[in-house]
Each structure stands twice: as structure tokens, then as C-alpha cells.
């Protein structure tokens, strides 16, 4: 058997990277071996990966030299940034630039860059209905990633642009149905009648593994992914089945959502306005048939809910 190819995975202890790390480790007879890149090799999650056979390497996206060392000798790399850590598009752009240059210098054969659409194509900063954020952005955590695509393309890094979408895990972090004053469960997602493209975070990594396995076919390609496209009414119906009681869908307006006073309300409100108003283009770019071909085990929303049943309460 030929020597396995190393896939260096940034964010290997996080959501997307963790999904890819787990998929590689779950396929010991496959063509790849895992190099888990993390800022803390002594963390519990990093130790758990090492115990399962991963090579664990410390590096930070802010350190181009460290990234270059971490990529050296690898076949490919999965590059993902986390806007929410610093909430700065400038930092995210700098991190993506570091990763692109390090990948070029390390002569990687295949990079998957986890990215998103530029929302300003549908909601420009000149649109008076949406606040301009960070000086030049509509949805910074989308738009900065889209701007960073050019780093990989301009340097000639053999790259697949993997456009992701809304994580269903967000329902575990405040977006799930809540009881109103009458005790009824209500899903208040500002999507109007539009469909939301969603996916289980771990499935992103599993799709990425399939893309690495197919290699050259996807180099230079943009692959946009989702698990399902569901309206608010359909999401509420799935929650109703889970809880065994009715769940009402009452979408607030985007202005109402932006006025909630929750962290990043303006950014998230702009995001949902983009999802809703650009729904046809956004969901249309995501060929669910292709995603299922790449990852036959792709979870449905109901399947994901069932797997996380214990995490949802109706109290």
C-alpha cells in the first residue's frame, strides 16, 4: 500500500475542522492521515485526537511562519477561519492571507478554503435598509471570506472554494423555539416565507473529505453546500414533531431582529435579510444532489434534531 497522504486541518478541534478530523480518523483504511493544527496541543480535544492517532501540531493563523511549518510535507490543507473570535474582518483577511501564502510556500497539492458569498452583491452598502458594518460590509463574516478568496486564486494555490451555510447547531445556541407568554412554543426566525439553507457542521467536514478524495476534479472549483433548504414553517413543523406539541412560526422583521439588543444583532439581522431576500440564488447555488453524492450520510434536519433530542428542552 502506498504511503498515506497528510491532510493538515486548521480548526481541527472546532466545528468544521473537527468534522473533517473525525472523518479522516474514522477511515483508517482510507488514503489520508490527519495532521490536526491547533493553537493548544494540550487541550482536551487535541489530546483526544492524538489518542486516536492524529499528529497534533501547534500553529496560529496569525503566524504565517508557523503555518508554513505546519503545512510542510502535507498533501493538502483545510483552511477555516473563525470570524466570531475577534469579530474583525481585517483580522480574518490577514489570517486567510497568511494561510494562502503558507500553502503556496509549502507547495500543497490541494487546499480547501471554507468561504461564503459576498452579500453585497444582493444587499450593497448603499442600500438604506441595512446598516453598514465595519466601515464597508453588509455581513462581515460573509463578505470578508469572499474577499479572501482572491488570496488563494491570485497566488495560484490549487484550491477548492467550499461555500458553507447556516449551521443547525445555531439552534442549540439561542435560535431554538421558546415559550411565549401563553406557554406556546414559538420559532422566531426572521426568514419570512423564504427557505433557509442549513447543514450540520460536522457534515461540512465529511463533504470536504470527499472533495480531497476526488482531488483534481475539484481543484479550481467552487462547491456550495447545504443539508436541506427549509422554510420557517417547515423548521417549526420539525420542532413540533420533536417536542410532541405545536410550534408556531412567527418571523420578526429584520429591523425588529436588529433591535433585539443581543450580541451581533445588526450583523445577524443583516445576515438573515440576505438569506431571505437572496434565497433563490443562495439555495439555487447549493445542489443537494451533488452534496449527497459526495456524502451519502448527509443528515436531514429531522435526523439532526433526533440526534440532539436531549439538548433541547421545553421548560
ChimeraX commands (.cxc) that place a marker at each C-alpha (Angstrom):
marker #1 position 0.00,0.00,0.00 radius 0.5
marker #1 position 1.28,3.45,-0.87 radius 0.5
marker #1 position 2.10,5.90,1.90 radius 0.5
marker #1 position -0.89,7.84,3.15 radius 0.5
marker #1 position -1.23,11.49,2.24 radius 0.5
marker #1 position -1.28,14.02,5.06 radius 0.5
marker #1 position -4.20,16.41,5.31 radius 0.5
marker #1 position -3.42,19.37,7.58 radius 0.5
marker #1 position -6.64,20.55,9.19 radius 0.5
marker #1 position -6.94,24.01,10.68 radius 0.5
marker #1 position -9.59,24.28,13.36 radius 0.5
marker #1 position -9.30,20.53,13.97 radius 0.5
marker #1 position -10.81,20.91,17.44 radius 0.5
marker #1 position -13.68,23.10,16.19 radius 0.5
marker #1 position -16.91,22.51,14.32 radius 0.5
marker #1 position -15.96,22.24,10.63 radius 0.5
marker #1 position -12.37,21.12,11.13 radius 0.5
marker #1 position -13.50,18.70,13.79 radius 0.5
marker #1 position -15.90,17.10,11.35 radius 0.5
marker #1 position -13.10,16.58,8.84 radius 0.5
marker #1 position -10.69,15.35,11.52 radius 0.5
marker #1 position -13.25,12.83,12.72 radius 0.5
marker #1 position -13.99,11.67,9.18 radius 0.5
marker #1 position -10.31,11.05,8.42 radius 0.5
marker #1 position -9.80,9.17,11.69 radius 0.5
marker #1 position -12.94,7.12,11.10 radius 0.5
marker #1 position -11.47,5.80,7.82 radius 0.5
marker #1 position -8.21,4.10,8.85 radius 0.5
marker #1 position -8.05,2.24,5.54 radius 0.5
marker #1 position -8.50,5.43,3.53 radius 0.5
marker #1 position -5.83,7.34,1.62 radius 0.5
marker #1 position -5.32,10.12,4.17 radius 0.5
marker #1 position -3.84,10.69,7.58 radius 0.5
marker #1 position -4.64,13.58,9.87 radius 0.5
marker #1 position -2.38,16.42,10.93 radius 0.5
marker #1 position -4.50,18.36,13.39 radius 0.5
marker #1 position -3.46,22.00,13.65 radius 0.5
marker #1 position -4.47,23.74,16.85 radius 0.5
marker #1 position -3.35,26.64,18.96 radius 0.5
marker #1 position -3.23,24.41,22.03 radius 0.5
marker #1 position -1.87,20.91,21.67 radius 0.5
marker #1 position -2.54,20.32,25.37 radius 0.5
marker #1 position -6.30,20.97,25.17 radius 0.5
marker #1 position -8.65,18.10,25.92 radius 0.5
marker #1 position -9.89,17.96,22.33 radius 0.5
marker #1 position -6.37,17.98,20.91 radius 0.5
marker #1 position -5.32,15.22,23.30 radius 0.5
marker #1 position -8.34,13.18,22.26 radius 0.5
marker #1 position -7.34,13.49,18.59 radius 0.5
marker #1 position -3.77,12.43,19.43 radius 0.5
marker #1 position -5.07,9.40,21.30 radius 0.5
marker #1 position -6.98,8.39,18.17 radius 0.5
marker #1 position -3.82,8.54,16.09 radius 0.5
marker #1 position -3.66,12.10,14.80 radius 0.5
marker #1 position -0.46,14.06,14.52 radius 0.5
marker #1 position -1.10,17.23,16.52 radius 0.5
marker #1 position 0.79,20.40,15.60 radius 0.5
marker #1 position 0.57,23.82,17.24 radius 0.5
marker #1 position 0.14,26.82,14.98 radius 0.5
marker #1 position -1.87,30.02,14.91 radius 0.5
marker #1 position -3.49,31.63,11.88 radius 0.5
marker #1 position -1.84,34.87,12.89 radius 0.5
marker #1 position 1.63,33.34,12.45 radius 0.5
marker #1 position 2.48,32.72,8.79 radius 0.5
marker #1 position 5.81,31.05,9.57 radius 0.5
marker #1 position 4.15,28.63,11.98 radius 0.5
marker #1 position 1.52,27.79,9.36 radius 0.5
marker #1 position 4.22,27.15,6.79 radius 0.5
marker #1 position 5.91,24.70,9.14 radius 0.5
marker #1 position 2.59,23.04,9.91 radius 0.5
marker #1 position 1.83,22.61,6.19 radius 0.5
marker #1 position 5.27,21.35,5.18 radius 0.5
marker #1 position 5.16,17.78,3.94 radius 0.5
marker #1 position 1.37,17.67,3.74 radius 0.5
marker #1 position -0.60,16.80,0.63 radius 0.5
marker #1 position -3.46,19.14,1.38 radius 0.5
marker #1 position -4.91,21.52,3.92 radius 0.5
marker #1 position -8.34,22.52,5.11 radius 0.5
marker #1 position -8.38,26.23,5.91 radius 0.5
marker #1 position -11.14,27.73,8.02 radius 0.5
marker #1 position -11.15,30.99,9.98 radius 0.5
marker #1 position -13.37,31.94,12.90 radius 0.5
marker #1 position -14.67,35.48,12.50 radius 0.5
marker #1 position -16.56,35.33,15.79 radius 0.5
marker #1 position -13.41,35.08,17.90 radius 0.5
marker #1 position -12.33,38.64,17.20 radius 0.5
marker #1 position -15.24,39.89,15.09 radius 0.5
marker #1 position -12.84,41.74,12.80 radius 0.5
marker #1 position -12.90,41.38,9.00 radius 0.5
marker #1 position -9.39,42.83,8.90 radius 0.5
marker #1 position -8.09,40.07,11.17 radius 0.5
marker #1 position -9.91,37.42,9.15 radius 0.5
marker #1 position -8.44,38.75,5.91 radius 0.5
marker #1 position -4.95,38.77,7.42 radius 0.5
marker #1 position -5.38,35.19,8.63 radius 0.5
marker #1 position -6.58,33.98,5.24 radius 0.5
marker #1 position -3.66,35.73,3.55 radius 0.5
marker #1 position -1.22,34.03,5.92 radius 0.5
marker #1 position -2.74,30.64,5.16 radius 0.5
marker #1 position -2.70,31.19,1.40 radius 0.5
marker #1 position 0.95,32.24,1.37 radius 0.5
marker #1 position 1.94,29.39,3.66 radius 0.5
marker #1 position 0.09,26.90,1.44 radius 0.5
marker #1 position 1.85,28.29,-1.63 radius 0.5
marker #1 position 5.28,28.10,0.01 radius 0.5
marker #1 position 4.65,24.57,1.26 radius 0.5
marker #1 position 3.65,23.53,-2.27 radius 0.5
marker #1 position 0.43,21.88,-1.17 radius 0.5
marker #1 position -1.32,19.88,-3.87 radius 0.5
marker #1 position -4.84,20.74,-2.74 radius 0.5
marker #1 position -6.34,23.32,-0.39 radius 0.5
marker #1 position -9.99,23.59,0.60 radius 0.5
marker #1 position -10.83,27.12,1.71 radius 0.5
marker #1 position -14.04,27.38,3.73 radius 0.5
marker #1 position -15.73,30.51,2.44 radius 0.5
marker #1 position -19.07,32.23,1.84 radius 0.5
marker #1 position -20.78,34.51,-0.67 radius 0.5
marker #1 position -20.31,38.26,-0.76 radius 0.5
marker #1 position -23.67,39.52,0.48 radius 0.5
marker #1 position -23.06,42.94,-1.04 radius 0.5
marker #1 position -23.98,41.56,-4.45 radius 0.5
marker #1 position -27.58,41.45,-3.18 radius 0.5
marker #1 position -27.51,43.91,-0.29 radius 0.5
marker #1 position -24.99,46.63,-1.21 radius 0.5
marker #1 position -23.74,49.01,1.45 radius 0.5
marker #1 position -25.66,51.73,-0.40 radius 0.5
marker #1 position -28.95,50.02,0.49 radius 0.5
marker #1 position -30.54,52.34,3.10 radius 0.5
marker #1 position -32.46,49.42,4.65 radius 0.5
marker #1 position -29.36,47.78,6.14 radius 0.5
marker #1 position -26.70,49.26,8.44 radius 0.5
marker #1 position -23.16,49.40,7.11 radius 0.5
marker #1 position -20.88,47.42,9.41 radius 0.5
marker #1 position -17.13,47.71,10.00 radius 0.5
marker #1 position -17.00,50.58,7.53 radius 0.5
marker #1 position -17.54,48.64,4.32 radius 0.5
marker #1 position -19.56,45.47,4.92 radius 0.5
marker #1 position -23.13,44.26,4.99 radius 0.5
marker #1 position -22.42,40.90,6.67 radius 0.5
marker #1 position -18.73,41.00,7.62 radius 0.5
marker #1 position -18.37,37.29,8.40 radius 0.5
marker #1 position -19.59,36.51,4.88 radius 0.5
marker #1 position -18.08,39.37,2.93 radius 0.5
marker #1 position -14.53,39.17,4.33 radius 0.5
marker #1 position -14.33,35.46,3.49 radius 0.5
marker #1 position -15.47,36.20,-0.05 radius 0.5
marker #1 position -12.82,38.91,-0.35 radius 0.5
marker #1 position -10.20,36.45,0.89 radius 0.5
marker #1 position -10.92,34.04,-1.99 radius 0.5
marker #1 position -8.58,36.15,-4.10 radius 0.5
marker #1 position -5.56,35.35,-1.93 radius 0.5
marker #1 position -5.70,31.69,-2.90 radius 0.5
marker #1 position -6.67,32.36,-6.52 radius 0.5
marker #1 position -4.12,35.11,-7.21 radius 0.5
marker #1 position -1.27,33.04,-5.73 radius 0.5
marker #1 position -2.19,30.07,-7.90 radius 0.5
marker #1 position -2.80,27.81,-4.91 radius 0.5
marker #1 position -4.66,24.68,-6.11 radius 0.5
marker #1 position -7.85,25.42,-4.24 radius 0.5
marker #1 position -11.46,24.35,-3.91 radius 0.5
marker #1 position -13.70,27.14,-2.65 radius 0.5
marker #1 position -16.15,25.44,-0.29 radius 0.5
marker #1 position -19.09,27.74,0.35 radius 0.5
marker #1 position -20.85,26.75,3.54 radius 0.5
marker #1 position -24.06,27.98,5.16 radius 0.5
marker #1 position -26.10,28.29,8.37 radius 0.5
marker #1 position -25.16,25.68,10.97 radius 0.5
marker #1 position -28.10,23.85,12.54 radius 0.5
marker #1 position -26.02,23.99,15.72 radius 0.5
marker #1 position -27.21,27.62,15.99 radius 0.5
marker #1 position -30.49,26.18,17.26 radius 0.5
marker #1 position -28.51,24.97,20.27 radius 0.5
marker #1 position -27.21,28.49,20.84 radius 0.5
marker #1 position -30.30,30.61,21.15 radius 0.5
marker #1 position -32.31,30.20,17.93 radius 0.5
marker #1 position -34.48,27.29,19.05 radius 0.5
marker #1 position -38.21,27.74,19.73 radius 0.5
marker #1 position -39.06,29.44,23.02 radius 0.5
marker #1 position -42.26,29.68,25.01 radius 0.5
marker #1 position -44.28,32.87,24.73 radius 0.5
marker #1 position -46.39,34.41,27.49 radius 0.5
marker #1 position -49.12,31.85,26.87 radius 0.5
marker #1 position -46.74,28.91,27.18 radius 0.5
marker #1 position -46.78,28.08,23.47 radius 0.5
marker #1 position -43.55,27.24,21.70 radius 0.5
marker #1 position -42.64,29.84,19.08 radius 0.5
marker #1 position -39.90,29.80,16.43 radius 0.5
marker #1 position -38.94,33.42,15.77 radius 0.5
marker #1 position -36.58,33.22,12.83 radius 0.5
marker #1 position -36.52,36.32,10.57 radius 0.5
marker #1 position -36.82,34.42,7.28 radius 0.5
marker #1 position -40.34,35.41,6.20 radius 0.5
marker #1 position -41.57,32.85,3.67 radius 0.5
marker #1 position -38.08,32.13,2.30 radius 0.5
marker #1 position -36.18,28.86,2.61 radius 0.5
marker #1 position -33.04,28.73,4.73 radius 0.5
marker #1 position -30.14,26.57,3.59 radius 0.5
marker #1 position -28.81,24.73,6.64 radius 0.5
marker #1 position -26.38,21.96,7.45 radius 0.5
marker #1 position -24.93,20.04,10.38 radius 0.5
marker #1 position -21.47,21.46,10.99 radius 0.5
marker #1 position -19.83,18.03,11.09 radius 0.5
marker #1 position -21.21,17.25,7.62 radius 0.5
marker #1 position -19.16,20.12,6.19 radius 0.5
marker #1 position -16.00,18.24,7.14 radius 0.5
marker #1 position -17.32,15.00,5.70 radius 0.5
marker #1 position -18.05,16.68,2.37 radius 0.5
marker #1 position -14.54,18.15,2.46 radius 0.5
marker #1 position -13.03,14.68,2.84 radius 0.5
marker #1 position -14.86,13.51,-0.27 radius 0.5
marker #1 position -13.55,16.53,-2.18 radius 0.5
marker #1 position -9.99,15.74,-1.11 radius 0.5
marker #1 position -10.51,12.13,-2.23 radius 0.5
marker #1 position -11.59,13.25,-5.70 radius 0.5
marker #1 position -8.63,15.59,-5.94 radius 0.5
marker #1 position -8.07,17.25,-9.28 radius 0.5
marker #1 position -11.75,17.15,-10.27 radius 0.5
marker #1 position -12.47,19.85,-7.70 radius 0.5
marker #1 position -9.32,21.96,-7.88 radius 0.5
marker #1 position -10.31,25.37,-9.16 radius 0.5
marker #1 position -13.99,24.67,-8.48 radius 0.5
marker #1 position -16.48,26.35,-6.20 radius 0.5
marker #1 position -18.67,23.88,-4.30 radius 0.5
marker #1 position -21.63,25.35,-2.42 radius 0.5
marker #1 position -23.18,23.05,0.15 radius 0.5
marker #1 position -26.18,22.55,2.43 radius 0.5
marker #1 position -28.03,19.69,4.05 radius 0.5
marker #1 position -31.57,20.89,3.34 radius 0.5
marker #1 position -33.42,24.02,2.27 radius 0.5
marker #1 position -36.32,24.56,4.68 radius 0.5
marker #1 position -38.79,27.38,5.27 radius 0.5
marker #1 position -39.56,28.65,8.74 radius 0.5
marker #1 position -42.85,26.75,8.67 radius 0.5
marker #1 position -41.02,23.54,7.79 radius 0.5
marker #1 position -38.45,24.08,10.53 radius 0.5
marker #1 position -41.25,24.72,13.03 radius 0.5
marker #1 position -43.02,21.53,11.92 radius 0.5
marker #1 position -39.84,19.53,12.55 radius 0.5
marker #1 position -39.52,21.05,16.03 radius 0.5
marker #1 position -43.18,20.25,16.67 radius 0.5
marker #1 position -42.52,16.59,15.90 radius 0.5
marker #1 position -39.51,16.62,18.20 radius 0.5
marker #1 position -41.41,18.16,21.12 radius 0.5
marker #1 position -44.71,16.44,20.51 radius 0.5
marker #1 position -46.63,19.71,20.60 radius 0.5
marker #1 position -47.37,22.59,18.21 radius 0.5
marker #1 position -44.64,25.10,17.40 radius 0.5
marker #1 position -45.75,28.40,15.88 radius 0.5
marker #1 position -43.59,30.19,13.34 radius 0.5
marker #1 position -43.66,33.94,13.93 radius 0.5
marker #1 position -40.92,35.63,11.94 radius 0.5
marker #1 position -39.90,39.08,13.19 radius 0.5
marker #1 position -38.93,41.70,10.64 radius 0.5
marker #1 position -35.24,42.25,10.08 radius 0.5
marker #1 position -35.43,45.64,11.76 radius 0.5
marker #1 position -37.11,44.05,14.77 radius 0.5
marker #1 position -34.37,41.44,14.95 radius 0.5
marker #1 position -31.61,44.05,14.68 radius 0.5
marker #1 position -33.22,45.93,17.59 radius 0.5
marker #1 position -33.22,42.93,19.96 radius 0.5
marker #1 position -30.09,44.03,21.79 radius 0.5
marker #1 position -28.45,40.60,21.57 radius 0.5
marker #1 position -24.74,40.30,20.69 radius 0.5
marker #1 position -24.07,41.00,16.99 radius 0.5
marker #1 position -27.77,41.76,16.42 radius 0.5
marker #1 position -27.04,44.08,13.48 radius 0.5
marker #1 position -24.76,41.58,11.76 radius 0.5
marker #1 position -27.13,38.66,12.30 radius 0.5
marker #1 position -30.10,40.76,11.22 radius 0.5
marker #1 position -28.30,41.68,8.01 radius 0.5
marker #1 position -27.38,38.02,7.53 radius 0.5
marker #1 position -30.98,36.85,7.81 radius 0.5
marker #1 position -32.11,39.64,5.48 radius 0.5
marker #1 position -29.57,38.39,2.95 radius 0.5
marker #1 position -30.64,34.77,3.43 radius 0.5
marker #1 position -34.30,35.76,2.95 radius 0.5
marker #1 position -34.00,38.18,0.05 radius 0.5
marker #1 position -31.33,36.24,-1.86 radius 0.5
marker #1 position -32.86,32.86,-1.05 radius 0.5
marker #1 position -33.43,31.77,-4.65 radius 0.5
marker #1 position -29.82,32.46,-5.63 radius 0.5
marker #1 position -28.35,31.15,-2.37 radius 0.5
marker #1 position -30.27,27.89,-2.25 radius 0.5
marker #1 position -30.07,27.55,-6.02 radius 0.5
marker #1 position -26.27,27.50,-5.86 radius 0.5
marker #1 position -26.43,24.56,-3.44 radius 0.5
marker #1 position -27.04,21.36,-5.37 radius 0.5
marker #1 position -28.24,18.95,-2.69 radius 0.5
marker #1 position -27.89,16.04,-5.11 radius 0.5
marker #1 position -24.18,16.73,-5.51 radius 0.5
marker #1 position -23.74,17.14,-1.75 radius 0.5
marker #1 position -25.44,13.77,-1.13 radius 0.5
marker #1 position -23.30,12.18,-3.82 radius 0.5
marker #1 position -20.18,13.44,-2.06 radius 0.5
marker #1 position -21.51,12.49,1.38 radius 0.5
marker #1 position -24.24,9.81,1.25 radius 0.5
marker #1 position -24.67,10.05,5.02 radius 0.5
marker #1 position -25.70,13.73,4.81 radius 0.5
marker #1 position -28.05,14.43,7.70 radius 0.5
marker #1 position -31.57,15.75,7.27 radius 0.5
marker #1 position -32.76,18.39,9.71 radius 0.5
marker #1 position -35.13,15.93,11.37 radius 0.5
marker #1 position -32.32,13.40,11.66 radius 0.5
marker #1 position -30.05,16.02,13.20 radius 0.5
marker #1 position -32.78,17.07,15.64 radius 0.5
marker #1 position -33.32,13.46,16.70 radius 0.5
marker #1 position -29.59,13.04,17.32 radius 0.5
marker #1 position -29.65,16.10,19.58 radius 0.5
marker #1 position -33.00,15.45,21.24 radius 0.5
marker #1 position -31.56,15.57,24.76 radius 0.5
marker #1 position -30.07,19.03,24.16 radius 0.5
marker #1 position -33.46,20.60,23.53 radius 0.5
marker #1 position -35.81,21.33,26.41 radius 0.5
marker #1 position -39.30,22.76,26.57 radius 0.5
marker #1 position -39.03,24.13,30.11 radius 0.5
marker link #1:1,2 radius 0.2
marker link #1:2,3 radius 0.2
marker link #1:3,4 radius 0.2
marker link #1:4,5 radius 0.2
marker link #1:5,6 radius 0.2
marker link #1:6,7 radius 0.2
marker link #1:7,8 radius 0.2
marker link #1:8,9 radius 0.2
marker link #1:9,10 radius 0.2
marker link #1:10,11 radius 0.2
marker link #1:11,12 radius 0.2
marker link #1:12,13 radius 0.2
marker link #1:13,14 radius 0.2
marker link #1:14,15 radius 0.2
marker link #1:15,16 radius 0.2
marker link #1:16,17 radius 0.2
marker link #1:17,18 radius 0.2
marker link #1:18,19 radius 0.2
marker link #1:19,20 radius 0.2
marker link #1:20,21 radius 0.2
marker link #1:21,22 radius 0.2
marker link #1:22,23 radius 0.2
marker link #1:23,24 radius 0.2
marker link #1:24,25 radius 0.2
marker link #1:25,26 radius 0.2
marker link #1:26,27 radius 0.2
marker link #1:27,28 radius 0.2
marker link #1:28,29 radius 0.2
marker link #1:29,30 radius 0.2
marker link #1:30,31 radius 0.2
marker link #1:31,32 radius 0.2
marker link #1:32,33 radius 0.2
marker link #1:33,34 radius 0.2
marker link #1:34,35 radius 0.2
marker link #1:35,36 radius 0.2
marker link #1:36,37 radius 0.2
marker link #1:37,38 radius 0.2
marker link #1:38,39 radius 0.2
marker link #1:39,40 radius 0.2
marker link #1:40,41 radius 0.2
marker link #1:41,42 radius 0.2
marker link #1:42,43 radius 0.2
marker link #1:43,44 radius 0.2
marker link #1:44,45 radius 0.2
marker link #1:45,46 radius 0.2
marker link #1:46,47 radius 0.2
marker link #1:47,48 radius 0.2
marker link #1:48,49 radius 0.2
marker link #1:49,50 radius 0.2
marker link #1:50,51 radius 0.2
marker link #1:51,52 radius 0.2
marker link #1:52,53 radius 0.2
marker link #1:53,54 radius 0.2
marker link #1:54,55 radius 0.2
marker link #1:55,56 radius 0.2
marker link #1:56,57 radius 0.2
marker link #1:57,58 radius 0.2
marker link #1:58,59 radius 0.2
marker link #1:59,60 radius 0.2
marker link #1:60,61 radius 0.2
marker link #1:61,62 radius 0.2
marker link #1:62,63 radius 0.2
marker link #1:63,64 radius 0.2
marker link #1:64,65 radius 0.2
marker link #1:65,66 radius 0.2
marker link #1:66,67 radius 0.2
marker link #1:67,68 radius 0.2
marker link #1:68,69 radius 0.2
marker link #1:69,70 radius 0.2
marker link #1:70,71 radius 0.2
marker link #1:71,72 radius 0.2
marker link #1:72,73 radius 0.2
marker link #1:73,74 radius 0.2
marker link #1:74,75 radius 0.2
marker link #1:75,76 radius 0.2
marker link #1:76,77 radius 0.2
marker link #1:77,78 radius 0.2
marker link #1:78,79 radius 0.2
marker link #1:79,80 radius 0.2
marker link #1:80,81 radius 0.2
marker link #1:81,82 radius 0.2
marker link #1:82,83 radius 0.2
marker link #1:83,84 radius 0.2
marker link #1:84,85 radius 0.2
marker link #1:85,86 radius 0.2
marker link #1:86,87 radius 0.2
marker link #1:87,88 radius 0.2
marker link #1:88,89 radius 0.2
marker link #1:89,90 radius 0.2
marker link #1:90,91 radius 0.2
marker link #1:91,92 radius 0.2
marker link #1:92,93 radius 0.2
marker link #1:93,94 radius 0.2
marker link #1:94,95 radius 0.2
marker link #1:95,96 radius 0.2
marker link #1:96,97 radius 0.2
marker link #1:97,98 radius 0.2
marker link #1:98,99 radius 0.2
marker link #1:99,100 radius 0.2
marker link #1:100,101 radius 0.2
marker link #1:101,102 radius 0.2
marker link #1:102,103 radius 0.2
marker link #1:103,104 radius 0.2
marker link #1:104,105 radius 0.2
marker link #1:105,106 radius 0.2
marker link #1:106,107 radius 0.2
marker link #1:107,108 radius 0.2
marker link #1:108,109 radius 0.2
marker link #1:109,110 radius 0.2
marker link #1:110,111 radius 0.2
marker link #1:111,112 radius 0.2
marker link #1:112,113 radius 0.2
marker link #1:113,114 radius 0.2
marker link #1:114,115 radius 0.2
marker link #1:115,116 radius 0.2
marker link #1:116,117 radius 0.2
marker link #1:117,118 radius 0.2
marker link #1:118,119 radius 0.2
marker link #1:119,120 radius 0.2
marker link #1:120,121 radius 0.2
marker link #1:121,122 radius 0.2
marker link #1:122,123 radius 0.2
marker link #1:123,124 radius 0.2
marker link #1:124,125 radius 0.2
marker link #1:125,126 radius 0.2
marker link #1:126,127 radius 0.2
marker link #1:127,128 radius 0.2
marker link #1:128,129 radius 0.2
marker link #1:129,130 radius 0.2
marker link #1:130,131 radius 0.2
marker link #1:131,132 radius 0.2
marker link #1:132,133 radius 0.2
marker link #1:133,134 radius 0.2
marker link #1:134,135 radius 0.2
marker link #1:135,136 radius 0.2
marker link #1:136,137 radius 0.2
marker link #1:137,138 radius 0.2
marker link #1:138,139 radius 0.2
marker link #1:139,140 radius 0.2
marker link #1:140,141 radius 0.2
marker link #1:141,142 radius 0.2
marker link #1:142,143 radius 0.2
marker link #1:143,144 radius 0.2
marker link #1:144,145 radius 0.2
marker link #1:145,146 radius 0.2
marker link #1:146,147 radius 0.2
marker link #1:147,148 radius 0.2
marker link #1:148,149 radius 0.2
marker link #1:149,150 radius 0.2
marker link #1:150,151 radius 0.2
marker link #1:151,152 radius 0.2
marker link #1:152,153 radius 0.2
marker link #1:153,154 radius 0.2
marker link #1:154,155 radius 0.2
marker link #1:155,156 radius 0.2
marker link #1:156,157 radius 0.2
marker link #1:157,158 radius 0.2
marker link #1:158,159 radius 0.2
marker link #1:159,160 radius 0.2
marker link #1:160,161 radius 0.2
marker link #1:161,162 radius 0.2
marker link #1:162,163 radius 0.2
marker link #1:163,164 radius 0.2
marker link #1:164,165 radius 0.2
marker link #1:165,166 radius 0.2
marker link #1:166,167 radius 0.2
marker link #1:167,168 radius 0.2
marker link #1:168,169 radius 0.2
marker link #1:169,170 radius 0.2
marker link #1:170,171 radius 0.2
marker link #1:171,172 radius 0.2
marker link #1:172,173 radius 0.2
marker link #1:173,174 radius 0.2
marker link #1:174,175 radius 0.2
marker link #1:175,176 radius 0.2
marker link #1:176,177 radius 0.2
marker link #1:177,178 radius 0.2
marker link #1:178,179 radius 0.2
marker link #1:179,180 radius 0.2
marker link #1:180,181 radius 0.2
marker link #1:181,182 radius 0.2
marker link #1:182,183 radius 0.2
marker link #1:183,184 radius 0.2
marker link #1:184,185 radius 0.2
marker link #1:185,186 radius 0.2
marker link #1:186,187 radius 0.2
marker link #1:187,188 radius 0.2
marker link #1:188,189 radius 0.2
marker link #1:189,190 radius 0.2
marker link #1:190,191 radius 0.2
marker link #1:191,192 radius 0.2
marker link #1:192,193 radius 0.2
marker link #1:193,194 radius 0.2
marker link #1:194,195 radius 0.2
marker link #1:195,196 radius 0.2
marker link #1:196,197 radius 0.2
marker link #1:197,198 radius 0.2
marker link #1:198,199 radius 0.2
marker link #1:199,200 radius 0.2
marker link #1:200,201 radius 0.2
marker link #1:201,202 radius 0.2
marker link #1:202,203 radius 0.2
marker link #1:203,204 radius 0.2
marker link #1:204,205 radius 0.2
marker link #1:205,206 radius 0.2
marker link #1:206,207 radius 0.2
marker link #1:207,208 radius 0.2
marker link #1:208,209 radius 0.2
marker link #1:209,210 radius 0.2
marker link #1:210,211 radius 0.2
marker link #1:211,212 radius 0.2
marker link #1:212,213 radius 0.2
marker link #1:213,214 radius 0.2
marker link #1:214,215 radius 0.2
marker link #1:215,216 radius 0.2
marker link #1:216,217 radius 0.2
marker link #1:217,218 radius 0.2
marker link #1:218,219 radius 0.2
marker link #1:219,220 radius 0.2
marker link #1:220,221 radius 0.2
marker link #1:221,222 radius 0.2
marker link #1:222,223 radius 0.2
marker link #1:223,224 radius 0.2
marker link #1:224,225 radius 0.2
marker link #1:225,226 radius 0.2
marker link #1:226,227 radius 0.2
marker link #1:227,228 radius 0.2
marker link #1:228,229 radius 0.2
marker link #1:229,230 radius 0.2
marker link #1:230,231 radius 0.2
marker link #1:231,232 radius 0.2
marker link #1:232,233 radius 0.2
marker link #1:233,234 radius 0.2
marker link #1:234,235 radius 0.2
marker link #1:235,236 radius 0.2
marker link #1:236,237 radius 0.2
marker link #1:237,238 radius 0.2
marker link #1:238,239 radius 0.2
marker link #1:239,240 radius 0.2
marker link #1:240,241 radius 0.2
marker link #1:241,242 radius 0.2
marker link #1:242,243 radius 0.2
marker link #1:243,244 radius 0.2
marker link #1:244,245 radius 0.2
marker link #1:245,246 radius 0.2
marker link #1:246,247 radius 0.2
marker link #1:247,248 radius 0.2
marker link #1:248,249 radius 0.2
marker link #1:249,250 radius 0.2
marker link #1:250,251 radius 0.2
marker link #1:251,252 radius 0.2
marker link #1:252,253 radius 0.2
marker link #1:253,254 radius 0.2
marker link #1:254,255 radius 0.2
marker link #1:255,256 radius 0.2
marker link #1:256,257 radius 0.2
marker link #1:257,258 radius 0.2
marker link #1:258,259 radius 0.2
marker link #1:259,260 radius 0.2
marker link #1:260,261 radius 0.2
marker link #1:261,262 radius 0.2
marker link #1:262,263 radius 0.2
marker link #1:263,264 radius 0.2
marker link #1:264,265 radius 0.2
marker link #1:265,266 radius 0.2
marker link #1:266,267 radius 0.2
marker link #1:267,268 radius 0.2
marker link #1:268,269 radius 0.2
marker link #1:269,270 radius 0.2
marker link #1:270,271 radius 0.2
marker link #1:271,272 radius 0.2
marker link #1:272,273 radius 0.2
marker link #1:273,274 radius 0.2
marker link #1:274,275 radius 0.2
marker link #1:275,276 radius 0.2
marker link #1:276,277 radius 0.2
marker link #1:277,278 radius 0.2
marker link #1:278,279 radius 0.2
marker link #1:279,280 radius 0.2
marker link #1:280,281 radius 0.2
marker link #1:281,282 radius 0.2
marker link #1:282,283 radius 0.2
marker link #1:283,284 radius 0.2
marker link #1:284,285 radius 0.2
marker link #1:285,286 radius 0.2
marker link #1:286,287 radius 0.2
marker link #1:287,288 radius 0.2
marker link #1:288,289 radius 0.2
marker link #1:289,290 radius 0.2
marker link #1:290,291 radius 0.2
marker link #1:291,292 radius 0.2
marker link #1:292,293 radius 0.2
marker link #1:293,294 radius 0.2
marker link #1:294,295 radius 0.2
marker link #1:295,296 radius 0.2
marker link #1:296,297 radius 0.2
marker link #1:297,298 radius 0.2
marker link #1:298,299 radius 0.2
marker link #1:299,300 radius 0.2
marker link #1:300,301 radius 0.2
marker link #1:301,302 radius 0.2
marker link #1:302,303 radius 0.2
marker link #1:303,304 radius 0.2
marker link #1:304,305 radius 0.2
marker link #1:305,306 radius 0.2
marker link #1:306,307 radius 0.2
marker link #1:307,308 radius 0.2
marker link #1:308,309 radius 0.2
marker link #1:309,310 radius 0.2
marker link #1:310,311 radius 0.2
marker link #1:311,312 radius 0.2
marker link #1:312,313 radius 0.2
marker link #1:313,314 radius 0.2
marker link #1:314,315 radius 0.2
view
